[in-house]
């Protein structure tokens, strides 16, 4: 095997029991102390900002309560609870997102947002596209959470008219550490978890107080993993399938003067993932990353122009019964401006994208996309509006125009309601059209009409939003989901029409030191083609999904318990009985405790009830598992 570890399971169990014991005792002591003596002033109490500022929804800083499309932010405090895990682990617990994984860490996976799969959801790292040109989706299971500062999620198709055709189902933007360095510090982290998982890393943030900020971060993560497949599954091998990764990030920002800022950032991950392929000890070596440089000119208050160049890679060498390799690259140049108008703000931009592929499996290996877009935003205490139009010229599939229009009215200071419409479009990926991967060279591009309406109620204590949506997709590209030796990804076809409709309810509360809330998603995604699968559910779109949580937060303590429910779904559009996945519920607990001003402990216990479940037929999932770490900071 590629990965091994001599440490015993007994040793690991003792480590986690002692860590959780310290955590529990410390938490109890902190709680008791605060109950006996109130020595914390108001300005020392934890501050939870429900009304956050985002940039993904409009390409300019905008308060969440002024955006039209549903937007969610996973901030650095929440990400601390996901030490040793991937971005996919973070996202699958967010409203409207479902996923499957073919095994343990690093394994092949896919995620879905409001009925669209990851090929239709644009993932950005610091504004640069991060995805595979072959599969079309982003490998979020290889993106470590410890390298991330925050994640912004834009639901719906409004992103198509801002970012391009591959944002038909939404946009997820990852911001690396170092984007907001306030003071210099250095930290080291060491952690241990189930299945002989070990994590260690270090990071440094430097700010000279004269406009220069530098952030450096590196980490190593490894685990023996779990057996990826269940007995009887295709390619089953009863050994554990391990995972190992080395991760690096860097960010540099230089403020030249009040008007000019320049900077650069990069995120790189090199990993090895074992998987099952019969009697062969199969594994995949992967390299993923993104880098960008920019210069920003703020010529007037509220008005600026940003020139950015970015480069991203997705490389894999598979060593199995049928070895293969691919190396995909994306180069992106963008010029984006915003200008403050007498009423509202104008956004405009030009972009050029080159996508290239080096592989032993494809004939077509290059395509270009040239784009231009315009936008208009109004954000006020009475009325919010957003309008965008974008033109994309794809060298392989021709030109396409997408647009969206939305508005919201503040009925009173606490209550807001609005609606929007967006036109979406997506070209097939290389895997979609290459027959060797079950593809179909005659596939048509997808197009969609997306309608959304919402009502939102916000006070100083809570933010609650109910969103209804309806998506009509023409020529949806879908797989039957049944792997065979000839087509390991299943056969791919166009569905003449699909309809996706649903409701999404989110509610987050902060009362004194207590946090609680949750989300519930009802979704009905069906084939509406009139063919043999007419009326069937689309694959891996559960009709019901929900999460509830409760937490307690002090300046030195942050603890949270959550229960996530995922309803039944089919793994293929034919809705065959063998591809039916039963509902499951997972109970998790996580937290951070500041042992002293420099030392912080993080612990997470997943699937406490040891629920037996699968996300993909034939593939294994983890039972009860844990991770705990210590971080020491020098300021």
N, C-alpha and C positions, 0 to 999 in steps of 0.2 A: 504494500500500500504506500501511497505517497506521504501520508501523514501518520504519525504514531506518537504515543505519549506513555511513559512508563508509570506515571502517578496512578495510584489506586483509587477506585471508586469510594472506598471507605474514607480515605483522606479527604476527598472532595466533600463527602457528606458532612464530615466533622467541620470542615471549613464553613460551609453554608449555614450549618446549625449555629456555630459560634457567631458568625456575622449577623445572622438574623436575631440571635439572642441579644447581642450588643445593641442592634438597631431598636429592638422592642424596649429594652431597659432604658436606653437613652431617650426614646420618644416618650415613655411613661414619665421619666424624671422631668423632662422638659414640660410636659403637660401639667404635672403636679405642681411644679414650681410656679408656673404662670397662674395656676388656680389659687395658690396661697398668697402670693405677693404680686401685685400689679406694678411692675417696675418699668414697663415698656411704654414709652411715650407714643403719641399718635403718629408722629413722623417716622417711627421705627417699625410700625406695623406693616405687614406685607401689602404692597400696592398691586392690585390686579387691574390691568387696563382692558376693559371690554371693548372700548372703541379704539382699535388699532389703526395704524396708517399702513397702507399697502401701495405697491407700485405696479403689480402684475395686472390688475383689473383694467388699468387705463394707460399704462406706460408713463405715468407721472404720479408722485406721491398724493394719495387720496385717502381720506378717512373711510373706514369700512362702512360707517353709517351714511356715506354719500355715494357708495357704489350701487349700481343697479343689479348686476349679476351677483349671485351668492358667492361670497369670498370667505375663506377661513385661513387663519394664521396659526402655525405651530411655532411657538417662540422658543428661545434658548432654554428657558426654565423647564418647559415641557420636554424638550429633547434630552435634558439631563437624565430623565427616567428611562432612556433607551440606550444606555451605555452598553457596548458590546453587540448591538443589533444594527440592522440595516434600515435604510430609508423606507423600504417596503413594509417593515414591521411597524413603523410609525404611521404610514399612510393607511394601512388596512383597518386601523381603528378610527379613521375619520368618517364623518357622515357621507353617505352616497358612494362609498368605495368598497368593492369586493375584490377577492383575489383567489388564485390557486397557486400551489407550489408543488413541483414534482420532486419532493424529498425535503432535505434539510437546508441549512444555510448555503447560499450561492447557487442552488439548483435552479433549473429552468422554471420561470414563473410568469404570470400575467396578472394584470389588475384591470378593473373596470370601474368607470365612474359614470353614474347615471345612465347606464345601459351602453356606453361606449367602451371599447377595449383600449389597451394602452397604445395601439397603433394610431388611434384617433385622438390621443391626448398628448399634447406637446409638453416635454420636460425640458426646462432650461436650467443651466447652472450659471449664475451671475449674468443672465441675459443671453447665454450661448446654448444652442441646441445640443442636447445630450441624448442620443438615441442610436439604435442599430439600423443601418440602412437595409439589412437583410430581413430581420424580423419586423422592423418598423418601430418597435417599442423601446423604451429605456430600461436598462438593466438595473432597476432600483435595488434589487437584492444584493448587488455588488457595491452599492454606495453606502459607506459607513456613516451611521448617525453621529459619531463623535467628531466628524469633520465638518459638521453643518452648524450654522448659526441660527437659521430659521427657514421655514418652508411656507410659501404662500400658495394657496389652492384657489383657482378660479374655475367655478363650475359653469357648464353650459358652453354654447358655441360662440359667444361674443368674442372670444379670443381669436377666432378665424380671421376676422376683419382687422385685427391688430397685429397678429403674429404670423398668419399664413394658414395654408390649407391643412397642415397636420395638427391643427388645434381645434378640429371640429367638435371634439367631445370635452374640451377644457384645457387648462394650462396649469402645470405644477412647476413653480420656480423655486429652486434651491439656492440659498445664499450661503457661501462658504464663510468660515470664521475669518475675522479680520476686516469685515466691512464697516465695523463701528468700534474701533479701538479707542477707549476713553482714557485708559491709563496703562502704564507698563506693568507686566506681570509675567511670571513663568510658572508652569505647573507640570507635574508628572502624575501619571495614572497607572495603576496596576489592578487587574481584576481577574476573577476566576468564576467559572460557571459550570453547568451540567455538561456531560459528555466530554470531559477534559477540555473545556474551553479556557483559553488564557488570552488576556489582552494586556498590552502595556503600550504606553505612549507618552509623548511630551509635547507641550506647546508653549510658545512664547509670543507675547504681544508687546510691542514697543511703540511708545508715543513720546516724541521729544518736545511736545508743546509748541512746536514751530511749524506745524502743518505736515509733518512726516509721520506716517503710521505704518508699521510692519507687523505682519502676523505669520508665524511659522508653526506647522503642526505635523506630527508624524505618529503613526500607530501601527502595531502588529496585532493581528487577531487570528487565532487558530482554534480548531475544535476537531475532535474525532468524528463528530456528527452522528447521524442515525442511519439505519438501513433505509435507502431511498424508496425501495419498492416493497409491496406486499407479496406474499407467496402466490404464485400463479400469474402474476403480472408480466407483461412483455419485458424481456431483458432482465428478469429478477436475478439478483445475486445477494446472498444472505449476509454479506459483510457490511460493516458500517461504512458510510461514505463521508469522508472528511472534507474540511474546507480550511483554507489558509489564505490570508491577504496581508499585504503591506500597503499602507495608505499615507498619502502626503498631500498637504495643501499649503499654499503660500498666498499672501495678499500684501500689496504695497500701494499706498495712496500718498500722493504728494500734492498739497495745496500750494500752488505757486503764489497766488494772491487771492483777493476777494472774488475775482472773476474766473480764474483758471484753476482747474484741478486735473491731474492725470493719475493714472494708476494701472495696476495689472493684478491678475489673480490666476491661480491654477489649482486644479484638483486632479490627483492621479491615484489609481488603484491597480495593483497587480495581484492576481489571485489564482489559486488552483482549486478546482471543484471536482470531487470524485462523483461518479454516477454509475448506475447499473447498466450493463450491456452484456448479459449472459455471463459466460465464464471469464470474460476479459476484465482485467482491472482498468476500467475506463476512467479517464479524467480529462479535464479541459483546462488549459492555461489561458487566462484572460487578462487583457489590459484595457482599462477604461479611463477616460479622463477628459478634461475640458480646460482650456486656457483662454484668457482674453486680456487685451490692453485697450485703454480708452483715454480720451481727452475730452473734458467737459468745459464748455464756455458759458458762463452765466452773465449775459450781457445786460440784463435788466432784472429787477425783482420779479420772480415768477416766470421768467423767460430764459431759455437756454438751448444750446445745441450740443449734442454728444456724438462723437465719432468713435466707433468701436470695431475692433477686429477680433474674431474668435476662431478657435480651432478645437475640434473635439475628435476623439478616436474611440473605436469599439473594435477590439481585436480578439480573436479566439482561435486556438489550435486544439482540435478535438482528437483525442487518441482513444479509439474504440475499434469495433469490428470494421468500420468504414472511415478511416482517418480523413479529416478535412480541415481546412483552415479558411478564415476570411479576415480581412483587415479593412475596415471602413473608416473614412475620414470625411469631416465636414469643415469647410472653410466659409466663414460668414463675415461680411462687411456691412455695417449699417450706419446710417446717418439719421439721427432722430432729433427733432426739434420740438419745442413747445413754446408757445407765445401767449402771454397774458393779454386777453382782449377786454374791452369795456364790460362785457358780460361773458363770463366763462373763460375757457382756455382752449386754444387750438393746438392740435398735435399733428405732426407730419413726419414722413420718413421715406427713405430709400434703402433698399436692401439687396444684396447679392449673395446667393448661396450656391456653393459648389459641393456636390456629394459624389464621392468616388469610392470604388470598391475594388480591392485586390483579392481574388479568390480563385480556387480551382473549380468552382461550381457554377459560375454565371458567365453568360456571353456579354450582356450589356453591363458596363462597369462605371458609368459616369452620367451625371445629369446636372443641369444648372437651373436655378430658379431666380428670376429677376422680379423685384416687387416694388410697389409704391403704395403708400396709404395716407389717408387723411382722417382726422378725428376731431370731434368737438365735445367738450365736457362743461357741464354746469353743475356746480356743487354749492348749495346754499342752505339756509335754514328753512326755506319754504319749498324749493323745488330742485330736483336733481335730474340731469339728462345726460345721455351719452349717445353719440352717433359716430359710426366709423364706416369707411369703405376702403377696400384693398384690392389691388390688381396684382395677380401672380402669373408670370409667364414661365411655364415648366417646359424644358426642352424636350421632354419625353411625351407629355400629355397635352401640350398646348396651354392656352391662357384661360384664366377663370377670375371672375370678380365675386367677392364676398362682401357682405355688409351686415350691419346690425343697427337697431334703433331701440332705445329704451328710455323710460322716464319714471320718476317716483315723486310722490307728493307727500309732504309732511303735514298730516292731518292736524297734529298738535305736536308740542315739543317731544312727546314720547312715542307717537304712533306714526308709522310711515307705510305707504302702500305703493306698488309700482308694477310695471309690466315691460316686457321687451320681446323683440323678434330678431333672429339671427339666421343668416344663410351660411351653410357650411359646405366644405368640399374636401375630398382627400383622394390622392392618387395611390394606386397599388404599390406595395413594397416589392423588393426583389424576390423575397420568398413567395409573395402572393402569385407572381407570374412565372416562377421557375418550376417546371414540372418535377424536378428531382426532389423538391420539398412539398409535393402535393399541390403545387401551384397550377394556375391556369393562365396561359399566355393571352387568352381572349378576354380577360377580366376588364370591366369598365370601371372608371373612377366612381367613387361614391359622391352623393350630394345630399344635403339635408335642409329641412326647414325646422326651426327650433323656436318654440313659444314658451314663455315663462312669465309667471305672475307671483307676487309675494305680498305678505303683510308682515310688518316687523314692529315689535314693541320693545322699547329700551328705557330703563331707568338707571339710577345710580347703582342698583343692586343686581340687575340682570339684563340679559339681551336674549330675546326669543324671536325666532323667525319661522314662518311657515311658507314654503315655496312649492308651487305646483308647476309642472313642466310637461310639455308634449313635443316629442321629436318624431318627425316623419322622414325616414331615410330611404332614398332611392338607390338601388344597386348596392346594398350593403354587402360587403365581402365577409364571408363566414366560412368556417371549417366544420366538417362533420364531427371533428373531435375524436375520431377513432384511429389510433396509430396502427400502422402495419409495417412490415419490413420494407415494403416498397415506398410507402409514404408515412414516415414516422410522425409527421405533424397532422395527418389526416388530409382528406381531399378538400379543396377550396373552391368556392363558387360565389357567384353574385346572387343575392336574394333580391328579387324585383322590387320589393318594398317591405320595410319593417316599420313598426310603430312602437315607440317607447313613451310611456307616460308614467307619472308618479308624483308623489308628495314627499317632501323632506321637511321634518320638524327638528329644529335645534333649540336648545335652551341652556344657558350657562348663568349660574348664580354665584354671587359672592356676598356672604353675610358675615361680618366681622372676620374671623379667621377661618370660616368654613367655606368650602367650595363644593358645589354639587350641580348636577345637570345631566344632560344626555342628548341623544338624538334618536330619531326613528325615521326609517325610509321605507316607503311603500313604492314598489316599482313593478310595472307590467310591461315587459319587453317581448314582443311577439312578431313572428313571421306573418306578413300580410300580403304574400305574393300571389295567393290563389293556387299555388302548386301543391305538391304532395305534402309539404310541411306547413301549409297554411294553418294559422292558428296556434302553432307550436311556440313554446317559449324559446327565446334565444339562449344560447349557451352561457352558463355561469353568470346569470343575472337573477339572483335570489329575489323573490317577491317581497320578502320582509327582511329587514336588517335593523338592529338597534343596539344602543350602548347607553348604560347609565353609570354614573360615577359619583363618588363622594370623597372629599379630601379635607385635610386640615393643614393650615400653613401658618408658621411663625417665621421670624427672621432666620432662625437656625434649623427649622424643621419643615419639611414638605412631604406629606404622605397621602397616597391616593389609592382607593380601591375601585375596581371597575368590573362590570359584567357585560360581555359582548355576545349578542345573539345573531346568528346567520341562518336564514331560513333555507328550505329545500330549493334545489335547482337541478337542472339537467346540464350535463357536460357537453352535449351536442345538440344541434338544432333539430335533429330527427327525433329527439326526446325518447330514445330507446331505454328500456328498463335497465339494461346493464350499465348505462351512463347516468343513472340517477344518484345524486348526492344528498344524503339526509341532513336535516338541520342539526346545528350544534350550538352549544353555549360555553363560553370560556370566562373563568373568573380569575382576575389578576390583581396583584397588589404591588405597589412600587413606592419608592420614596428616597429622599435625601436628608442627611442629618449632618450639620456642621459641628464636628467634635470640638474644634477650637477655631480661632480666626483663620488658621491656615489649612486645616485638615477637614475634608468632607468625605462622607461615606455615602455610596449609592447602592441600593439593593432593589432587585426585582424578582418576583416569584410569579411565573406564568402557569396557567392551566392548573390551578390549585386543586381542583376536584379530579384531576387526571382523566378528563373527558376523552373518550375514544372516538375519533372523528377522522374524516378525510376531506380534502379540498379538491382532489382529482382522483377518479377511480384508479385503483391499483397502486397509489402512491402513499407513503407513510407520512405521519405527522408526529410531532413531539408530544409526549405526555407531560407530567409536571416537570418543570425545569426552572432553573434559577440563574441569576448572575448578580455578583456583588463586586464592588470596586472601591478603592480609596484614591483620592486625589489630593495632592499637597500643592499649595499655592504659595509662591513668594511674590510679594507686592513691592 
